Amino acid sequence: MKYGTPMTIRKTALTALGIVLWVSVLYPASAADLKKLYDPIVQRVATTHSVPADLIHAIIRAESNYDSFALSEKGAMGLMQLMPDTAVQYGVRNVFNPSQNIEGGTKYLKDLIKLYNGQTKLVLAAYNAGQEAVRKYGRTVPPYPETREYINRVMARYKKDVTGTRVRTPMFEVRDASGKVVLVTNDPVLARQKTGY
């Protein structure tokens, strides 16, 4: 079966693309339709990385409203609005590819969940304002109106104060010379500092 010359195929593809673009302009998909479209990816990635699918969906809704080509003024891109450095760090080659974007964003989210022991507000604050901002304000939500509004938007859809993801944090015992336990902590740095008891 003959499919035509490369030029004919190219013209047909461009015509089809044009039709798709016009249809999407005339009949834009709702966020609910797009959520259904991306849900299989979200479910797969959520299962793979043990991150709640509802949380991923809530972040996508707040970040891009399910627009896979979203681009912010600060340079964040795609469904989960990944910054270029974050995309590179998590192996995302094409930030506008929904599967890659959701995968990379969820890996980042998983790391934040571990870092903040599953405390949803801190996870969201770091996702929005950056880990440095959360650190600067003593591991609390920074007083930025944009960040606080962002947390409220996400938590309107994901109403859990803790992500529900089990975080295994090792505990360290610090003993004095007689063997008596003088400190129990989950902070390895503090444990190392106090080992001189």
C-alpha positions in Angstrom: 0.0 0.0 0.0 1.4 3.4 -1.0 1.1 6.3 1.5 2.3 9.1 -0.8 5.5 11.1 -1.0 7.2 12.6 2.1 5.9 16.0 0.9 2.3 14.7 0.7 2.6 13.1 4.1 4.0 16.3 5.6 1.2 18.4 4.1 -1.4 15.9 5.4 0.2 16.0 8.9 0.3 19.8 8.9 -3.4 20.0 7.7 -4.4 17.5 10.5 -2.4 19.5 13.1 -4.1 22.7 11.9 -7.5 21.1 12.3 -6.7 19.9 15.8 -5.5 23.4 16.8 -8.6 25.0 15.4 -10.8 22.5 17.1 -9.0 23.0 20.4 -9.5 26.8 20.0 -13.2 26.5 19.2 -13.9 23.7 21.6 -11.4 23.9 24.4 -11.2 20.8 26.7 -12.3 21.4 30.3 -9.9 20.8 33.1 -12.1 17.7 34.0 -11.6 16.3 30.5 -7.9 16.9 30.7 -7.7 15.3 34.1 -9.3 12.2 32.7 -6.8 12.3 29.8 -3.7 12.5 32.1 -5.1 10.3 34.9 -3.6 7.0 33.6 -0.1 8.6 33.7 -0.7 10.1 37.2 -2.0 6.7 38.5 1.1 4.9 37.1 3.6 7.4 38.4 1.8 7.7 41.8 2.0 3.9 42.2 5.6 3.7 41.1 6.8 6.5 43.5 4.3 6.0 46.4 3.0 9.5 46.1 -0.8 10.1 46.4 -2.4 10.5 43.0 -4.9 13.1 44.4 -1.9 15.2 45.5 -0.3 15.0 42.1 -3.6 16.0 40.4 -4.1 18.9 42.9 -0.7 20.2 42.1 -1.2 19.9 38.3 -4.5 21.8 38.7 -2.9 24.6 40.7 0.3 24.8 38.6 -1.0 24.6 35.0 -4.7 23.8 35.0 -3.8 20.7 33.0 -2.1 22.8 30.2 0.9 20.6 29.1 2.4 23.7 27.3 2.1 26.1 30.3 5.0 28.4 30.7 5.3 30.8 33.7 7.0 34.2 33.8 9.7 32.7 35.9 10.5 29.9 33.4 8.6 27.0 34.9 7.2 24.7 32.3 4.6 22.0 31.6 1.9 20.3 33.6 3.8 20.4 36.9 5.6 23.6 36.1 9.2 22.3 36.4 12.0 24.8 36.5 14.8 23.9 34.0 17.3 22.9 36.7 14.7 20.7 38.4 13.8 19.1 35.1 17.4 18.2 34.4 17.9 16.9 38.0 15.0 14.5 37.6 15.9 13.3 34.1 13.2 15.2 32.2 14.3 15.7 28.6 11.1 17.2 27.2 9.2 19.2 29.8 6.2 19.5 27.5 5.8 15.8 27.3 3.1 15.0 29.8 4.5 11.6 30.9 8.0 13.0 31.4 6.8 16.1 33.2 4.6 14.2 35.6 7.3 11.6 36.2 9.9 14.3 37.0 7.5 16.4 39.1 6.5 13.4 41.1 10.1 12.4 41.8 10.7 15.9 43.0 7.5 15.8 45.1 8.6 12.4 46.6 11.9 13.9 47.7 10.1 16.9 49.3 7.8 14.5 51.1 10.8 12.7 52.6 12.6 15.9 53.4 9.6 17.4 55.3 8.4 14.2 56.8 5.1 14.2 54.9 3.9 17.6 56.2 1.8 18.7 53.3 2.0 22.5 53.9 5.8 22.4 54.0 6.0 20.1 50.9 3.8 22.5 49.0 5.7 25.6 50.3 9.0 24.1 49.0 7.4 23.1 45.7 6.2 26.6 45.2 8.8 28.9 46.8 11.8 26.6 46.9 13.5 24.7 49.6 15.8 27.6 50.4 12.8 29.8 51.3 11.4 27.2 53.7 14.9 26.8 55.2 15.2 30.6 55.6 12.0 30.8 57.6 13.0 27.9 60.0 11.2 25.1 58.2 7.9 26.9 58.2 5.7 28.2 55.4 7.3 31.4 54.1 5.2 34.6 54.6 4.8 35.1 50.8 1.2 35.8 49.8 1.6 33.8 46.5 2.9 30.8 48.4 0.2 30.9 51.0 -2.5 31.3 48.3 -0.9 28.4 46.4 -1.1 26.1 49.4 -4.7 27.0 50.0 -5.6 26.3 46.3 -3.9 22.9 46.4 -5.3 22.0 49.8 -8.8 22.9 48.7 -8.5 19.7 46.5 -6.1 17.7 48.7 -7.4 18.1 52.2 -4.8 16.1 54.1 -2.3 17.8 56.5 0.0 14.9 56.0 0.6 13.3 52.6 -0.2 9.8 53.9 3.0 8.5 52.5 5.0 6.5 55.0 8.3 8.1 55.6 10.9 5.9 57.3 13.2 8.1 59.3 16.0 6.3 61.1 16.4 7.1 64.8 19.8 7.5 66.5 20.6 6.9 70.1 23.4 8.9 71.7 24.9 7.3 74.8 27.2 8.6 77.5 30.4 6.8 78.6 28.4 4.6 80.9 26.1 3.5 78.1 23.1 5.5 79.3 20.9 6.9 76.5 21.2 10.7 76.7 19.5 11.6 73.4 17.3 10.0 70.8 17.0 11.9 67.5 16.2 11.5 63.9 18.8 14.0 62.9 22.1 12.3 62.0 24.1 15.5 62.1 22.9 16.2 65.7 23.7 12.6 66.6 27.2 12.9 65.3 27.7 16.3 67.1 26.5 14.8 70.4 28.5 11.6 70.3 31.2 13.2 72.5 28.9 12.9 75.6 
